Amino acid sequence: MPIYRLDAIDRRILAAYERFLTETLLRLPGVSDIRSNFAIQTVKAHGPLPLARTEG
């Protein structure tokens, strides 16, 4: 399995995001769990989605 290295800027951004989650969002009433996902490569190139039109 490959090991991915994050540079210093990415680590700082992720650390700030983690602090925001734990120190702000998780302390709100009614919030008990937060899940995040990050893409490690481009998921969608710029441009419209290739959606088929439906008659309705």
KAQUI-V358746 format. One record per backbone hydrogen bond with DSSP energy under -1.0 kcal/mol. NH is the residue of the N-H (numbers start at 0). CO is the residue of the C=O. If there is no record, write none. Layout:
# KAQUI-V358746
nh | co
NH | CO
NH | CO
This chain:
# KAQUI-V358746
nh | co
10 | 6
11 | 7
12 | 8
13 | 9
14 | 10
15 | 11
16 | 12
17 | 13
18 | 14
19 | 15
20 | 16
21 | 17
22 | 18
23 | 19
24 | 19
25 | 20
27 | 24
30 | 27
50 | 48
